[in-house]
Amino acid sequence: DAFPYVDLAPTGRAKCMQCRESIEKNAARVAVEREIDTGALQTKGAGYLHPGCAAEYIEAAGQLTLEDLIIGIRKHTTALSAEEIDPVIAQIG
């Protein structure tokens, strides 16, 4: 998967990396690339954010700008239509 993108949470198990609250099943979530340390090795994978938490997380992480996040979401989100993505982007800021 190319990051960042938006999808709908298939379960209610994922937690937002910013606020640590669960992301409800079928709720929109923003996926960004993160480092995952498994002890013996480091790999990259998806980390999830509530749309309303994404701007604060991106700013704190310093990995990409808010503009780059939004451009990336529009470019990499394939599971949702533009009409479904626009309200999520509005929540981001």
C-alpha positions as a Markdown table, in Angstrom:
| # | Residue | x | y | z |
|---|---|---|---|---|
| 1 | Asp | 0.0 | 0.0 | 0.0 |
| 2 | Ala | 1.1 | 3.5 | -0.7 |
| 3 | Phe | 0.7 | 5.9 | 2.1 |
| 4 | Pro | -1.1 | 8.0 | 3.2 |
| 5 | Tyr | -4.6 | 6.8 | 2.4 |
| 6 | Val | -8.1 | 6.7 | 3.9 |
| 7 | Asp | -10.2 | 3.6 | 4.4 |
| 8 | Leu | -13.0 | 2.3 | 6.6 |
| 9 | Ala | -11.9 | 0.4 | 9.6 |
| 10 | Pro | -12.9 | -3.3 | 9.1 |
| 11 | Thr | -12.9 | -3.9 | 12.8 |
| 12 | Gly | -13.0 | -1.8 | 16.0 |
| 13 | Arg | -9.6 | -3.0 | 17.1 |
| 14 | Ala | -7.3 | -0.3 | 15.7 |
| 15 | Lys | -6.3 | 2.5 | 18.0 |
| 16 | Cys | -5.5 | 6.1 | 16.9 |
| 17 | Met | -1.8 | 6.8 | 17.2 |
| 18 | Gln | -2.5 | 10.3 | 18.5 |
| 19 | Cys | -5.3 | 10.0 | 21.1 |
| 20 | Arg | -5.0 | 6.2 | 21.7 |
| 21 | Glu | -8.8 | 5.8 | 21.5 |
| 22 | Ser | -10.3 | 3.0 | 19.4 |
| 23 | Ile | -11.3 | 3.7 | 15.8 |
| 24 | Glu | -14.9 | 2.4 | 15.5 |
| 25 | Lys | -15.8 | -0.3 | 13.0 |
| 26 | Asn | -16.7 | 1.2 | 9.6 |
| 27 | Ala | -15.4 | 4.7 | 10.6 |
| 28 | Ala | -13.1 | 6.5 | 8.3 |
| 29 | Arg | -9.5 | 6.4 | 9.3 |
| 30 | Val | -6.3 | 7.9 | 8.0 |
| 31 | Ala | -3.4 | 5.4 | 7.4 |
| 32 | Val | 0.1 | 6.7 | 7.5 |
| 33 | Glu | 3.4 | 4.8 | 7.3 |
| 34 | Arg | 5.2 | 4.1 | 10.6 |
| 35 | Glu | 8.1 | 2.2 | 11.9 |
| 36 | Ile | 7.2 | -1.0 | 13.7 |
| 37 | Asp | 9.8 | -2.5 | 16.0 |
| 38 | Thr | 9.3 | -6.2 | 16.5 |
| 39 | Gly | 12.3 | -6.7 | 18.7 |
| 40 | Ala | 14.6 | -8.5 | 16.3 |
| 41 | Leu | 13.9 | -6.2 | 13.3 |
| 42 | Gln | 12.3 | -3.0 | 12.3 |
| 43 | Thr | 9.8 | -2.9 | 9.5 |
| 44 | Lys | 7.3 | -0.4 | 8.2 |
| 45 | Gly | 3.6 | -0.7 | 8.3 |
| 46 | Ala | 0.3 | 1.2 | 8.6 |
| 47 | Gly | -0.5 | 3.3 | 11.6 |
| 48 | Tyr | -4.0 | 4.7 | 11.9 |
| 49 | Leu | -5.5 | 8.0 | 13.0 |
| 50 | His | -8.9 | 9.5 | 13.5 |
| 51 | Pro | -9.3 | 12.2 | 10.8 |
| 52 | Gly | -9.7 | 14.8 | 13.5 |
| 53 | Cys | -6.4 | 13.7 | 15.1 |
| 54 | Ala | -4.4 | 13.6 | 11.9 |
| 55 | Ala | -3.3 | 17.2 | 11.7 |
| 56 | Glu | -1.9 | 17.2 | 15.2 |
| 57 | Tyr | -0.1 | 13.9 | 14.7 |
| 58 | Ile | 1.4 | 15.0 | 11.4 |
| 59 | Glu | 2.6 | 18.3 | 12.9 |
| 60 | Ala | 4.2 | 16.5 | 15.9 |
| 61 | Ala | 5.8 | 13.8 | 13.9 |
| 62 | Gly | 7.2 | 16.2 | 11.4 |
| 63 | Gln | 7.2 | 13.6 | 8.6 |
| 64 | Leu | 5.1 | 15.4 | 6.1 |
| 65 | Thr | 3.1 | 18.6 | 5.9 |
| 66 | Leu | -0.6 | 18.8 | 6.1 |
| 67 | Glu | -0.8 | 19.7 | 2.4 |
| 68 | Asp | 1.3 | 16.6 | 1.5 |
| 69 | Leu | -1.0 | 14.5 | 3.7 |
| 70 | Ile | -4.1 | 15.7 | 1.8 |
| 71 | Ile | -2.4 | 15.4 | -1.6 |
| 72 | Gly | -1.3 | 11.8 | -0.7 |
| 73 | Ile | -4.7 | 10.8 | 0.5 |
| 74 | Arg | -6.3 | 12.0 | -2.7 |
| 75 | Lys | -3.6 | 10.2 | -4.7 |
| 76 | His | -3.5 | 6.9 | -2.8 |
| 77 | Thr | -7.1 | 6.3 | -1.6 |
| 78 | Thr | -8.7 | 3.8 | -4.0 |
| 79 | Ala | -11.3 | 2.1 | -1.8 |
| 80 | Leu | -13.5 | 5.3 | -1.5 |
| 81 | Ser | -14.9 | 7.8 | -4.0 |
| 82 | Ala | -14.0 | 11.4 | -4.0 |
| 83 | Glu | -17.4 | 12.2 | -2.5 |
| 84 | Glu | -16.5 | 9.9 | 0.4 |
| 85 | Ile | -13.0 | 11.3 | 0.8 |
| 86 | Asp | -14.0 | 15.0 | 0.9 |
| 87 | Pro | -15.7 | 15.0 | 4.3 |
| 88 | Val | -12.8 | 13.1 | 5.8 |
| 89 | Ile | -10.4 | 15.7 | 4.4 |
| 90 | Ala | -12.6 | 18.4 | 5.9 |
| 91 | Gln | -12.3 | 16.8 | 9.3 |
| 92 | Ile | -8.5 | 16.8 | 8.9 |
| 93 | Gly | -8.4 | 20.5 | 8.4 |
